[in-house]
Amino acid sequence: MSFKEDFSAYYRAGYPLLYVTAAEPERAINAIENLSADIGGGVPVSTWRYTDGWDHTNPASRQQQTGEPNDPILALEQIGQKPAGSISVLENYHLCYGKEAMIDFIQPLIDGYYNWRQAGKQHTAVIVASVLQIPEELKRFIQIIPYTLPNKETITEIIDSQIRAYDFLKTTKTIKEAVIANASGMTEDEVENAVALSMVKTRKIKKDGTVTACLDPDIFMSEKAKTLEKGGLITYEPFTDDMNSVGGLDNLKRWLEEEKRSVMDPKAREFGIDAPKGVFLLGLPGTGKSLSAKCVAREWGLPLMHFDLSKIFGSLVGQSEENMRTALDQIEALSPAVVWVDEIEKGMAGVESSGNFDSGVTKRVFGQLLTWMEERPSDKVIYLVVTANSVSGLPPALLSRFDSLFWVDLPNATDRERILEIHLEKRSQLTDLVKLGMKDMSNATNGFSGREIEKVVLKGMKKAFARDEELNATHVIESAEGLVPVSVLNAEELENDRRWAVDRCEFAQDGEMVKVTPKPRKNPSETIRGVNLN
């Protein structure tokens, strides 16, 4: 249901206390005022805020107030003096909770709840704020209604109105569609501001003195990224590399190539294919899971959004659940997009024991995520790429929500050669001399992850630079000998995860799994120089 339908239903049902969460409180208040005119021939609406009391948009109304206009407790008393059936908006009233003793605010609101629901005395008090903050004592008395971000139709109306208002603003159908897609997830004010910024940055004056400007999709995406970073829940991750920068993982690459059309082509729904749910990548750290997520977005031409679950959890009652609701609303509004959740096992740690130490907050937040994954809108292109370093602690209910589950193992000999080539070429060090030792370097890095191979290449380059020599295989091999890979440090966990994955996962690589054997350590007497002190 829309905000208008939700609010109208709760008002007609006689709910005395409502809490509207809105990124743009002023627009939410305007929406309440506009929809009140459609209820029963019109319902009186008045607004209070701390700076100037009731009806801050009406100076004449302020002059008629008695007492201190910004007294938050007096404001609650005055609600009962308004006409029956009226709506009283309390903007940012949650900030008043901590100004004095909590009971001074909580008890009047509870009393109001019972008084304002009586026949003939009906009033609806609406707290409107950008954040959700409800004392534990009030949670059962207040109904929450989110004022959602603008949908595609609303954004299109804003863009069209700006184009009509400025004759010099030029665009094409393709650019306009890209702008509307990139504006998803922005508030109405932010869309209007991005249009203005686009006009300023693209403004040109021709020789004949005429002014032209255009809409730039990149400006909209850049502005959206800045806005998302303020909230800290969803961040925009621009990335320029494609899947060619990923060494190996051929099975995963082929699967993603087939998946691309099912995700991107609207005809897939007409064909009867369900909206894609995403892919889960499981494997040791540094094996290319996160890199693959970034490259998928680039290959498919979609923005990459990073969803950090660890930032969901807050210290206030109800804050974690509200953060999750906000994040999921943002993700829906960002469509089409690839959403990357990295190392989900860390964000969901303690789900099974939640309730023993956090009053069940983790379990409720996790439940919100699972429900959304199952019931999210089918008309929105939201492709989830979720990674985890270990299967330990991952609930089956999560894994069953994905289109496919891949095990990403250590790179085999052929893949290691490709990874070495990628990192050496990126640093202009893939010379004929280095190529001569490619197989030896591959053998020396057996059991290494892609990230560890990159580290070995960098250490080898430092050795060559320090010795004023041209880089060769010996430098890289020496560096590999001094590094103990994670596959050896966590050998037991790796084998447990491999056994679990055999019957449950598709494999991202071709061929057999790499056998990991600890390297024999050199005897200190072989490496320490002897000194004769006689």
C-alpha positions in Angstrom: 0.0 0.0 0.0 1.1 3.6 -0.6 1.7 6.1 2.2 -1.5 7.8 1.5 -3.5 4.6 1.7 -1.8 3.5 4.9 -2.2 6.8 6.7 -5.8 7.2 5.6 -6.6 3.6 6.8 -5.0 4.1 10.3 -6.8 7.5 10.7 -10.2 6.1 9.7 -9.6 3.2 12.1 -9.2 5.7 15.0 -5.5 5.2 15.8 -4.6 8.0 18.2 -0.8 7.8 18.0 1.2 7.5 14.7 4.9 7.8 14.0 5.9 8.7 10.4 9.5 8.1 9.5 10.6 10.2 6.5 13.9 11.3 5.0 12.1 14.5 4.1 9.8 15.4 7.0 8.5 18.5 5.4 7.3 16.6 2.3 5.7 14.0 4.6 3.8 16.8 6.4 2.7 18.2 3.1 1.4 14.8 2.1 -0.6 14.5 5.3 -2.1 18.0 4.8 -3.0 17.1 1.2 -4.5 13.7 1.9 -6.5 15.1 4.9 -8.6 17.1 2.4 -9.8 13.8 0.8 -11.0 12.3 4.1 -14.6 12.8 4.9 -14.8 16.2 3.1 -11.7 17.5 4.8 -10.0 17.1 8.2 -8.3 19.9 10.1 -4.5 19.6 10.4 -2.2 21.6 12.6 1.6 21.3 13.0 3.8 21.9 16.0 7.5 22.2 16.1 9.9 23.2 19.0 11.1 26.4 17.4 7.8 28.2 17.1 4.9 26.1 18.4 1.7 25.3 16.5 1.2 26.1 12.8 4.6 27.6 12.1 3.5 28.4 8.5 0.7 30.6 9.8 1.9 33.7 11.8 -1.6 34.7 12.7 -2.2 31.3 14.4 1.0 31.8 16.5 -0.3 35.0 17.9 -3.3 33.3 19.3 -1.3 30.7 21.3 -1.3 30.8 25.1 1.7 29.9 27.3 5.1 29.1 25.9 4.6 28.1 22.2 7.5 25.7 22.3 6.6 23.9 25.5 6.4 20.2 24.3 4.2 19.1 27.3 1.8 22.0 26.8 1.5 21.0 23.2 0.2 17.6 24.2 -2.5 19.2 26.4 -3.5 21.5 23.5 -4.2 18.6 21.2 -7.3 17.7 23.2 -8.6 21.3 22.8 -8.6 21.0 19.0 -11.8 20.0 17.1 -12.8 16.3 17.3 -11.3 14.3 14.4 -8.4 16.7 13.9 -4.8 15.6 13.0 -2.0 17.1 15.1 1.5 16.8 13.6 4.4 16.9 16.1 7.5 17.5 14.0 10.7 16.0 15.4 9.0 15.5 18.8 11.3 12.5 19.5 14.0 15.1 20.3 12.0 16.3 23.3 12.2 12.9 25.1 15.6 13.6 26.6 15.1 17.2 27.5 13.5 16.5 30.9 12.4 13.5 32.9 11.1 10.9 30.4 7.9 10.4 32.5 6.9 14.0 31.8 6.4 13.0 28.2 5.6 9.4 28.3 2.6 9.5 30.6 0.9 12.4 28.8 1.2 10.4 25.5 -0.2 7.3 27.2 -3.1 9.3 28.7 -3.6 10.9 25.3 -3.7 7.5 23.6 -6.7 6.5 25.8 -8.4 9.9 25.7 -8.1 10.6 22.0 -9.6 7.2 20.9 -12.9 7.9 22.7 -16.0 8.4 20.5 -16.6 12.1 20.1 -13.1 13.0 21.3 -11.1 11.4 18.5 -7.8 13.0 17.7 -4.8 11.7 15.9 -1.3 12.8 17.0 1.4 12.2 14.4 5.1 12.4 15.3 7.1 13.0 12.0 10.8 12.5 12.1 13.7 11.4 9.9 14.8 8.8 12.5 12.8 6.3 14.6 13.1 6.8 18.3 10.4 5.4 20.6 10.8 4.7 24.3 10.2 1.1 25.3 7.1 2.2 27.3 5.4 3.7 24.2 6.1 1.0 21.7 2.8 -0.8 22.0 0.8 2.5 21.8 2.4 3.9 18.6 1.9 2.7 15.0 4.8 3.3 12.6 4.2 4.4 9.0 7.2 4.9 6.7 7.0 7.8 4.2 8.8 6.0 1.3 11.2 7.4 -1.2 9.7 8.5 -4.6 9.0 5.8 -7.1 9.8 5.8 -10.8 6.6 7.6 -11.7 7.2 10.4 -9.2 10.8 10.8 -10.4 9.7 11.0 -14.0 7.2 13.7 -13.1 9.9 15.8 -11.4 12.3 15.4 -14.4 9.5 16.2 -16.9 8.5 19.3 -14.9 12.1 20.6 -14.9 12.4 20.0 -18.7 9.2 22.0 -19.3 10.3 24.8 -16.9 13.7 25.3 -18.7 13.6 25.6 -22.5 17.4 25.3 -22.8 17.5 21.9 -20.9 17.9 19.3 -23.6 17.9 15.5 -23.4 17.2 12.3 -25.3 15.0 9.4 -24.5 18.0 7.2 -23.7 19.7 9.8 -21.4 16.4 10.5 -19.7 15.9 6.8 -18.9 19.4 6.6 -17.5 18.8 9.7 -15.3 15.6 8.3 -13.9 17.3 4.9 -13.2 20.2 6.7 -11.4 17.8 8.9 -9.5 16.1 5.9 -7.8 16.8 6.0 -4.1 17.0 9.8 -3.9 14.4 12.0 -2.2 12.4 14.5 -4.2 14.5 17.4 -3.0 17.7 15.5 -4.0 16.3 14.8 -7.5 15.5 18.5 -8.0 18.9 19.5 -6.7 20.6 17.0 -9.0 18.7 18.5 -12.0 19.9 22.0 -11.0 23.5 20.8 -10.5 23.4 19.0 -13.9 22.2 22.2 -15.5 25.0 24.3 -13.9 27.8 21.8 -14.8 26.7 21.2 -18.4 25.7 24.8 -19.2 27.2 26.2 -22.4 26.8 29.5 -24.2 26.8 29.3 -28.0 28.3 31.9 -30.3 24.9 33.3 -31.0 24.3 33.8 -27.2 21.9 31.0 -26.7 22.3 28.9 -23.6 22.1 25.1 -23.6 22.4 22.5 -20.8 21.6 18.8 -20.5 20.9 16.1 -17.9 24.0 14.1 -17.0 23.3 10.5 -15.6 26.7 10.4 -14.0 26.0 13.5 -11.9 22.8 11.9 -10.6 24.7 8.8 -9.6 27.5 10.8 -8.0 25.0 12.8 -5.9 23.2 9.7 -4.9 26.5 8.1 -3.8 27.2 11.1 -1.6 23.8 10.9 0.0 24.1 7.2 0.7 27.5 7.7 2.3 25.9 10.1 4.9 23.6 7.3 6.1 26.4 4.7 6.2 24.1 1.7 5.5 24.4 1.6 1.7 27.5 2.9 -0.1 28.1 3.3 -3.9 31.2 1.4 -5.1 32.3 2.6 -8.5 34.5 0.0 -10.2 36.1 0.0 -13.6 37.5 -3.6 -14.1 35.5 -6.4 -15.7 35.6 -10.2 -15.3 38.9 -10.4 -17.3 40.6 -9.1 -14.2 39.5 -12.2 -12.3 41.9 -15.1 -12.7 40.2 -18.5 -13.0 36.6 -19.1 -11.7 35.6 -20.2 -15.2 32.5 -22.1 -14.1 31.2 -19.1 -12.2 32.0 -16.8 -15.2 30.0 -19.0 -17.5 27.1 -19.2 -15.1 27.0 -15.4 -14.7 27.1 -14.9 -18.4 24.0 -17.1 -18.8 22.4 -15.4 -15.8 22.9 -12.0 -17.3 20.1 -12.2 -19.8 17.6 -13.6 -17.3 18.4 -10.6 -15.0 18.6 -7.8 -17.6 16.1 -8.7 -20.3 12.5 -7.7 -19.4 11.3 -10.5 -21.8 12.5 -13.0 -19.2 9.4 -12.3 -17.0 7.1 -12.7 -20.0 8.8 -16.0 -20.7 7.9 -17.1 -17.2 11.3 -16.8 -15.5 11.0 -15.5 -11.9 12.9 -12.4 -10.8 16.5 -13.4 -9.9 17.4 -13.7 -6.2 21.1 -13.6 -6.5 24.2 -15.7 -5.9 26.0 -16.8 -2.7 29.8 -17.2 -2.9 31.6 -19.2 -0.2 35.3 -19.7 0.2 38.6 -18.7 1.8 39.4 -14.9 2.1 41.2 -13.5 -0.9 39.9 -16.1 -3.5 38.1 -13.6 -5.7 34.6 -13.5 -4.2 34.4 -9.8 -3.6 36.2 -9.0 -6.8 33.7 -11.1 -8.8 30.8 -9.1 -7.2 32.4 -5.8 -8.3 33.1 -7.1 -11.8 29.6 -8.5 -12.3 28.1 -5.0 -11.8 30.6 -3.6 -14.3 29.9 -6.3 -16.9 26.1 -5.9 -16.6 26.2 -2.1 -16.6 24.6 -1.7 -13.2 25.7 0.4 -10.2 27.3 -1.6 -7.4 25.9 -0.9 -3.9 27.7 -2.2 -0.8 25.4 -3.2 2.0 27.3 -3.4 5.3 25.2 -5.4 7.8 27.4 -4.6 10.7 26.2 -0.9 10.5 22.6 -2.0 10.9 22.8 -2.5 14.7 22.2 0.5 17.0 22.1 1.0 20.7 18.6 2.4 21.0 15.4 0.3 21.3 14.0 -0.4 17.8 16.9 1.4 16.1 18.4 -1.8 14.5 15.0 -2.9 13.1 14.4 0.7 11.8 17.9 0.7 10.2 17.1 -2.5 8.4 13.8 -1.2 7.2 15.5 1.9 5.9 18.3 0.0 4.2 15.8 -2.4 2.4 13.7 0.5 1.3 16.8 2.2 -0.1 17.8 -1.0 -1.9 14.4 -1.3 -3.5 14.6 2.3 -4.6 18.1 1.8 -6.1 16.8 -0.7 -8.6 18.3 -1.7 -11.0 21.5 -2.4 -9.1 23.9 -5.1 -7.9 23.9 -5.2 -4.1 27.0 -6.7 -2.6 26.9 -8.0 1.0 30.5 -8.9 2.0 31.3 -11.5 4.8 27.7 -11.9 5.9 28.7 -14.3 8.6 30.2 -11.4 10.6 27.1 -9.3 10.3 24.8 -12.2 11.3 27.0 -13.5 14.1 25.0 -14.7 17.1 21.7 -15.3 15.2 21.2 -18.7 16.8 21.8 -17.4 20.3 20.0 -14.1 19.9 17.7 -13.6 22.8 20.2 -14.7 25.4 22.3 -11.6 25.1 20.5 -9.0 22.9 16.7 -9.5 23.6 16.4 -11.2 20.2 17.4 -8.1 18.1 19.8 -10.0 15.8 17.2 -12.7 15.2 14.5 -10.1 14.4 16.8 -8.2 12.0 17.9 -11.4 10.3 14.2 -12.3 10.0 13.5 -9.0 8.3 16.2 -9.7 5.7 15.0 -13.2 5.0 11.4 -12.1 4.6 12.4 -9.3 2.2 14.6 -11.7 0.2 11.5 -13.9 -0.3 8.9 -11.2 -0.8 10.7 -8.3 -2.5 9.0 -6.7 -5.5 9.4 -8.9 -8.6 9.4 -5.9 -10.9 12.6 -4.5 -9.5 16.1 -5.6 -10.7 18.0 -6.2 -7.5 20.7 -8.7 -7.9 22.3 -9.8 -4.6 25.9 -11.1 -4.5 26.6 -12.3 -1.0 30.0 -13.6 0.2 31.1 -15.6 3.3 34.6 -16.9 4.3 33.3 -20.0 6.1 30.1 -22.0 6.4 30.3 -22.0 10.2 27.3 -20.2 11.7 25.4 -19.7 8.4 21.8 -20.7 8.9 20.2 -22.9 6.1 17.3 -20.5 5.9 19.7 -17.9 4.4 21.4 -20.2 1.9 18.1 -21.4 0.5 17.2 -17.9 -0.6 19.6 -17.8 -3.5 19.5 -18.9 -7.1 22.8 -20.7 -6.7 25.5 -21.4 -4.1 29.1 -21.5 -5.3 32.2 -22.8 -3.6 35.2 -20.7 -4.5 38.3 -22.8 -3.9 42.0 -22.0 -4.1 43.3 -21.3 -7.6 44.9 -24.4 -9.4 48.2 -24.2 -11.3 46.6 -22.8 -14.5 44.6 -20.2 -12.6 47.7 -19.2 -10.5 49.6 -18.5 -13.8 46.7 -16.3 -15.0 46.6 -14.4 -11.6 50.3 -13.9 -11.7 50.0 -12.5 -15.3 47.2 -10.1 -14.3 49.2 -8.6 -11.4 52.5 -8.4 -13.2 50.9 -6.9 -16.3 49.0 -4.3 -14.2 52.4 -3.1 -12.9 54.1 -3.3 -16.3 56.4 -6.2 -15.1 55.2 -9.0 -17.4 58.6 -9.1 -19.3 60.0 -12.0 -21.3 62.4 -12.7 -18.4 59.6 -13.1 -15.9 57.6 -15.3 -18.3 60.4 -17.8 -18.4 59.8 -18.6 -14.8 56.0 -18.6 -14.8 55.5 -22.3 -14.1 58.1 -22.1 -11.3 56.3 -19.2 -9.7 53.0 -21.0 -10.0 54.4 -24.1 -8.2 55.9 -21.8 -5.5 52.5 -20.3 -4.8 50.5 -23.6 -4.5 47.9 -23.2 -1.8 47.9 -19.4 -2.1 44.8 -17.3 -2.6 44.6 -14.7 -5.4 45.1 -11.9 -2.8 48.2 -13.7 -1.4 49.7 -14.1 -4.9 49.3 -10.4 -5.4 51.1 -9.8 -2.1 53.9 -12.1 -3.3 54.3 -10.2 -6.6 54.6 -6.9 -4.7 57.1 -8.3 -2.2 59.1 -9.7 -5.2 59.1 -6.3 -6.9 60.4 -4.7 -3.6 63.3 -7.2 -3.5 64.2 -6.5 -7.1 64.0 -2.7 -6.6 66.1 -2.9 -3.4 68.8 -4.9 -5.2 68.6 -2.6 -8.3 67.8 -5.6 -10.4 65.3 -6.4 -13.1 62.4 -8.4 -11.7 62.6 -12.2 -12.4 61.0 -15.3 -11.1 63.6 -15.8 -8.4 62.4 -12.6 -6.6 58.8 -13.8 -6.6 59.7 -17.3 -5.5 61.8 -16.0 -2.6 58.9 -13.9 -1.4 56.5 -16.9 -1.6 58.9 -19.0 0.6 58.6 -16.4 3.3 54.8 -16.4 3.4 52.5 -18.9 5.1 49.2 -18.9 3.3 45.8 -18.8 5.1 45.1 -22.3 3.7 47.9 -23.6 5.9 47.0 -21.5 8.9 43.4 -22.5 8.8 43.9 -26.0 7.2 41.3 -27.7 9.5 38.6 -25.1 8.8 39.3 -25.3 5.0 38.9 -29.1 4.9 35.7 -28.9 6.9 34.2 -26.3 4.6 35.4 -28.3 1.5 33.6 -31.5 2.8 30.5 -29.5 3.4 30.6 -27.9 -0.1 31.1 -31.1 -2.1 27.4 -32.1 -2.0 25.8 -28.7 -1.5 27.6 -26.2 -3.9 28.5 -25.7 -7.5 32.2 -25.2 -7.9 33.5 -21.9 -9.3 36.6 -23.5 -10.8 37.2 -26.3 -13.3 39.3 -29.3 -12.2 40.1 -30.9 -8.8 40.6 -29.0 -5.6 44.1 -27.9 -4.8 46.0 -30.1 -2.3 47.5 -28.0 0.4 50.7 -29.3 2.1 52.7 -27.2 4.6 56.1 -26.2 3.3 59.1 -27.7 5.1 60.7 -24.9 7.2 64.4 -24.3 6.7 66.8 -25.4 9.4 68.1 -22.2 11.1 71.7 -23.6 10.8 71.2 -23.5 7.0 70.4 -19.8 6.9 72.3 -18.3 9.9 75.9 -17.3 9.0 78.5 -19.0 11.2 81.1 -16.9 13.0 84.4 -18.2 14.4 85.1 -16.4 17.7 88.3 -18.3 18.5 
